[in-house]
Each structure stands twice: as C-alpha cells, then as structure tokens.
Amino acid sequence: MKIGCLVALAAALGGCASVAEMDRHISSFNSHPDGTFRFRGTADIINTLDSEHGETYRVTMLESWMRTDGVCPKGYTITSRRAVARQGINAYDVVYDGKCK
C-alpha cells in the first residue's frame, strides 16, 4: 500500500518519465558493439503486462537508460519482447531485444 501511494505521489509530482527514471534500479540494460541491446523491465499490479500504461512506463525506462548511456541517438527498433513469469508472485520480467537505427 505504501509503495502504491509513493508511486502515485511521484507520478503526480513529476510525471511518468521521472517515476521511470527513479525505478531504474529494478531494470537492466545491456548494449553491444554491433548496435543491439537487451532491456529487462518489470510488469506488476501497477504497470501491468499488456496495458498501454505499463508499456509506456517500460519504454520510458528503456529510453532513460539509452539517454544516460548515450545509446541509439538516431532511434531504435524493438526486435522481440517476451514476458517471463516470476516464481511465486504475480509479476513478470519483460525482456526487450532491439537494434539501434
């Protein structure tokens, strides 16, 4: 409950981009010299797996990683997306593979 209130408060104060940037600790991003990358975000009760809100949240987080790391300045294409259920809880890792343009 407290986490949900904090997320709602942060969203109200700073918008989706700020929340996604604060939540980078729950994601990972790896880029490779050939211009490909892999991003792992999360889906949970707030940022659900197949909702527009959840997808916007994860893409905002991906783009935050890219800005910080200086990756894909000309844009990118997602080549695959898959959800991996986390054992014992109602949450998923959402793994995106992609390529810089």
C-alpha positions as CSV (number, residue, x, y, z in Angstrom):
1,M,0.0,0.0,0.0
2,K,2.8,2.4,0.9
3,I,4.6,1.7,-2.3
4,G,1.5,2.4,-4.4
5,C,1.0,5.7,-2.6
6,L,4.6,6.7,-3.2
7,V,4.3,5.8,-6.9
8,A,1.1,7.8,-7.2
9,L,2.6,10.8,-5.4
10,A,5.7,10.7,-7.6
11,A,3.7,10.5,-10.7
12,A,1.6,13.4,-9.7
13,L,4.6,15.5,-8.8
14,G,6.9,14.6,-11.7
15,G,5.2,12.7,-14.4
16,C,5.8,9.2,-15.8
17,A,9.3,9.9,-17.0
18,S,10.5,10.9,-13.6
19,V,9.0,7.7,-12.0
20,A,10.6,5.5,-14.6
21,E,14.0,7.2,-14.1
22,M,13.6,6.6,-10.3
23,D,12.8,3.0,-10.9
24,R,15.9,2.2,-12.9
25,H,17.2,0.0,-10.0
26,I,14.5,-2.6,-10.9
27,S,15.6,-2.9,-14.5
28,S,18.7,-3.6,-16.5
29,F,20.1,-2.5,-19.8
30,N,23.0,-4.0,-21.8
31,S,24.2,-2.6,-25.2
32,H,26.6,-4.4,-27.5
33,P,29.1,-3.0,-30.1
34,D,27.1,-4.3,-33.0
35,G,24.2,-1.9,-32.1
36,T,22.0,-4.4,-30.4
37,F,20.7,-4.2,-26.9
38,R,18.7,-6.0,-24.3
39,F,16.5,-4.3,-21.7
40,R,14.7,-6.0,-18.8
41,G,11.8,-4.2,-17.2
42,T,9.1,-5.3,-14.9
43,A,5.3,-5.8,-15.1
44,D,3.3,-5.9,-11.9
45,I,0.0,-4.9,-10.5
46,I,0.6,-1.2,-11.2
47,N,2.4,-1.4,-14.5
48,T,0.6,-4.4,-15.9
49,L,1.9,-6.7,-18.6
50,D,-0.3,-5.8,-21.6
51,S,-1.6,-2.4,-20.7
52,E,-0.8,0.9,-22.5
53,H,0.2,2.4,-19.2
54,G,2.6,-0.5,-18.3
55,E,4.1,-0.5,-21.8
56,T,4.6,3.3,-21.7
57,Y,6.3,3.0,-18.3
58,R,8.7,0.4,-19.5
59,V,9.6,2.2,-22.8
60,T,10.2,5.4,-20.8
61,M,12.5,3.5,-18.6
62,L,14.3,2.0,-21.6
63,E,14.7,5.4,-23.2
64,S,16.1,6.7,-19.9
65,W,18.8,4.1,-19.9
66,M,19.6,5.0,-23.6
67,R,19.9,8.7,-22.8
68,T,22.1,8.1,-19.8
69,D,24.4,5.6,-21.7
70,G,24.4,7.6,-24.9
71,V,23.0,4.6,-26.9
72,C,20.9,4.8,-30.1
73,P,21.0,8.5,-30.7
74,K,19.2,8.0,-34.0
75,G,16.4,5.8,-32.5
76,Y,15.9,2.1,-32.2
77,T,13.7,-0.8,-33.2
78,I,12.4,-3.5,-30.8
79,T,13.0,-6.8,-32.4
80,S,11.4,-9.0,-29.7
81,R,9.5,-8.8,-26.5
82,R,8.8,-11.6,-24.1
83,A,7.4,-11.9,-20.6
84,V,9.0,-14.3,-18.1
85,A,6.8,-15.0,-15.0
86,R,8.5,-14.6,-11.6
87,Q,8.0,-17.6,-9.5
88,G,5.6,-17.3,-6.6
89,I,4.4,-13.7,-7.2
90,N,2.1,-12.0,-9.7
91,A,4.8,-10.2,-11.6
92,Y,6.9,-10.6,-14.8
93,D,10.2,-9.7,-16.2
94,V,9.6,-8.2,-19.6
95,V,12.6,-8.6,-21.8
96,Y,13.1,-6.5,-24.9
97,D,15.7,-7.1,-27.6
98,G,16.4,-4.4,-30.1
99,K,18.7,-2.7,-32.5
100,C,19.8,0.9,-32.9
101,K,19.0,2.7,-36.2
